[in-house]
């Protein structure tokens, strides 16, 4: 199975900050990577697919980059509604796997 | 707008079979182009992909669950289903159904908590 390791696991930041979350794959996955946002008690919401393509309706402050084994999700200017847990997911090979999550909290 | 809704028992006894159904509205499963997924989340934990099915019936399962999982589709009812046999407390989780256009899951159900307990 392909392991995805997110860093950091926990992040404290302020409104207006620029934050970056990294997802590293245990082997190359080309650009078959997605990012999700999950708020407590809610289903995950797709933010980015194919490593860097913004899902329709997602604010442009979210961006993704990377290929191969290293990927990043960047939020350019944190808004209050962005405080949540973020997960990466690889779809390059079966089984599909997720990172362990990054919890983003208000400083 | 596509919507997905999980349904099924919230409590299952150990060793029994967990059965959930996902009803899709706002779009037809049989129109093709999408995989219909099951994903679960143990309480306070991360996400685990269970498997998915294409409208034609082709399935892909997580090997860690493959011996116990069956995903099926009923295009006449616009539903797909999950069966997980021989459940234990370790199968207690929120179960989500989702639509995947083979690039990521772009629409999700709200999730349903299934507790395995006697």
Interface residues (C-beta under 8 A of the other chain):
Chain A: X1 X34 X36 X42 X43 X44 X45 X46 X49 X50 X55 X87 X89 X91 X94 X95 X96 X97 X98 X99 X100 X101
Chain B: X46 X47 X48 X49 X60 X61 X62 X63 X64 X96 X98 X102 X103 X104 X105 X106 X108 X109 X110 X111
